[in-house]
Structures are given as C-alpha cells and as structure tokens.
Amino acid sequence: MRPLLASLATTKVSNTVTRIVSEAVYEAIEDGEIRYDGLVTFEKDETGQITAVRSNMAAFNHLQADILDTILTRIDQVSARELSIPVGTLTGFSLLAGRGPRISVRMESVGSSEANFHNEFVSAGINQTKHQIILTVDVSVSILLPGFTTATKVSNSFIVAETVIVGAVPDTYTYFATEPDTYLEDTKDYILNGS
C-alpha cells in the first residue's frame, strides 16, 4: 500500500506545484513585472551598433524574490490535503483498480523552492542573435503521509523574455554546408580554387 500511496501523493502534489508555479510566472508577466527592457539594456557604440547586453541584476533579483514568495505562499495554502483512494486499488488486482468505496488519507506537504534566471544566445540568421531570458523554478516537496514520508522535485522552465538582436549585414558571406571535420580543407579549397 505504501508504494501506491506514495505514487498517488507524489502525482497529486507535482500537479498542484506545477499549476502554482505556472500561475505565479504568468501573473508576473501579465502584471508587467517581466519586461525585456526592464531586465536588460543595450550598450551601443557611436555608430549605433549594439556592443553589449547589460543585465539589470536588481530587477532580476526583485522579480526572483517576488515569484518565489508567491510560490511558497500558495504551497503553504494547499499543504494539507485529503488523498482519496478506492479500496479496490489497494488490493493490487487490476480488475478492481479504481472501484469500491474510497478511503481518505490526510497528507501534508512542505516545500522549498529555488528560481534561477539564465540568458541564452542563439544564432538567428546572418549576423542576428536571438536573446532569451529563461526562468527555471525548482520546487522540492516533502510529503508527509500516515506512517512514512516521501519526497519529489518539480522543475519548470519558462522563456520570460525574448528579442532578436540585429547586427550589420556584411558585404560578403560564406557558408560551408559540410561537416565540422572538413571545414579547414573546404576553406582552403574555396580560397585556392574560388569554388
């Protein structure tokens, strides 16, 4: 019966935590707390070309603290729950699974969470870079059931802001559609033979 209770409790708590985390991040985006221009600024040279992307760490830290506070508050609000299991499921026979009167078991969940932002830069074309700000939220939850304890970790990642940084288009551009192992040889061949 323990493995079944642990599995049901873990699934229920994981689903609840995922919903809480998603709602907290969505609300932060909807309320305007997460705005690309509030999180990063571009440094430009005298010609207007972007030379650096500067992060506003105070804004990141404030946002991180707000989201974590919302998550922990909501986890505390739903920490005590009833887990209802059909008696037929406890027998272990697949024919009886999900049948019969339900037994209620009280469970408590205690959680801790961690949120981290990271930047990802990906090529988006000739001299274009896609910049994404990604928030990863990890919530560790201990689930207290009658007679034993189990634990689970729920991880969610969200792209909270994104932009494409466009650079100057070069006068010429060469692209080698070959394997990385043959780049050097193909480059020499292109330079020496013009094709």
N, C-alpha and C positions, 0 to 999 in steps of 0.2 A: 504494500500500500504506500510505503514511503516514496518509492520512485515515481509513482503516479501522482501523488500529492505534490512532490517537488516539481514535476514537469508541468502540471496544471498551474501551479502558483507562479512558476517562472514565466510561462507564456502570458498569463494574465498581467503580471507586473511589467513585463517587457513591452507589451502592447500599450499599457497605460503610460509608461515612461516615454515611449516614442511619441505618443499623442501630445503629452505635456511639453516635450522639447520642441516639437514641430510648431505647436501653438505659440510658445514663447518667442521663437525666432520669427515666425510670421508676424506676430504683433509688433515686434521691434522694427521690422521692415515697414509694416503698414503705418506705424506711428511716425515714421520719418527718422527714427533713431539711426538707421543704417542708410547713409547716403554716400555714394562714392566720393564726391567732392569734399565731404566732411572727414573722410578717413585718410585720403591721400591728396597730395598736391604735386603738381609737376614743376620741376625746375627747368627753365629754358635758357638757351644762350642768346646772344644778341641778335641772331637771325630768326629766333622764334622756334628753333628746333628743341625738342624735349631732350634734356641731358640726364635727368634723374627723376625717379619717383620717390617722394618723401612721405613716409607714414606718419600720421598724427597719433602717436602712441597714447596720449592722454585720452583721445576719443576711443581708441581700441580698448583700453583698459576700462573705461567707464561703461562701454557697451557690454563688454565681457562680464563685468560685475552685475549689471542690470539683468542680463539674461540668466546668469547663474542664480541670482536672488529669486527671480520669478520661478525658475525650475524647482528650486529647493522648497519654496513656499507651497507650491502646488503638490509636490510629492508628499509633504507633511500633511496636507489636507486629505489625501487619499491613502494614507499609510495603513489605516485599519480597514480591512475588508473581509467580507464573508466569501468563502470559496465553496460553491455548491457542487457536489459530486453525486451522480446517480449511483445507487447501490450496485446495480448490475455491472458498472465499470470496475468496481472494487473486486469483483470475483475473478477477473483476469480472463474470462471467456469472451471471445469476440462477439458471439451471438447476443450476449447480454449487455454489451457496452452501450452506454447512453440510455439504459432502460431502468425502470423502477423508481421508487421514491428517492428523493435527494437528501443527502446528509450535508449539513453545513459545517464548515471548519473555519474558525477565525484565523486570519493571518495578519501579521504586522510587517510592514516593510520600512526599512531605514536606509536612506540613500545619501551618497556623496557624489558631487559632480565636478567636472573639470571642463573648461572650454578653452580652446586654442584657435587663434587665427593664423593662417599662413597664406602667403602670396604664391600664385603660380603664374609663370610667364610662359606662353606657348606661341610658337610661330603661327601667324595667321595670314601669311602671304608674303609677297616681296616687300621686305622692309616694314612689315606690320607685325605687331605683337599684341596678343590678347592677354590682358591682365585680369586675373580673377582673385578675389579675396574669398577665401574658404574658411568657414567656421566649422570646427569639429567639436562636438559635445560628447563626452563620455560620462555616463552615469553608472556608478556601481551601487547595487542594491542588495542588502541582506534581507532575506525573507524569513521571518520567524513563524514557524508552524508548530502545532502541538507536538512536543517531544523532540523536535530537531530543527535545524536551521539550514537553509540553502542560500546560495548567492548567485547573482548574474550581473553581467556588464552589458549595457546597451550603448552602442556607438552610432552617432548620426553625423553626417557631413552635409553642409549647405553652402551653395555658392550665394554669398550675400551681396556681392557687387561685382561688376564686370565692365570692362571697356576695351576697345581696340585702340592701341597707340599707333598712329600712322607716322612713319618717317619719310624722309625724302626718297623719291624714286630714283634709282641710279640710272645713268645714261646707258649702261650695258649690264647685262645679267647673264650668267652662265649657270646652267643646271645640268648636273650629270645624273642621269637616271640609271645608275649602276650600283653595284654592291659596294659597301664601305671598303672592303679589302682591295678593290681595284681602282679607287679614287686617284691615287698617285699616278698609276700607269695611264689611266684615261686622261688625266690632266696633261701629262707630258705629250701624249699622242695628239691631243687637241691643240696644244701650243705649237708643236712641231709641224703638224700636217694641216692645221686650220680646219679640221672637221672631226 
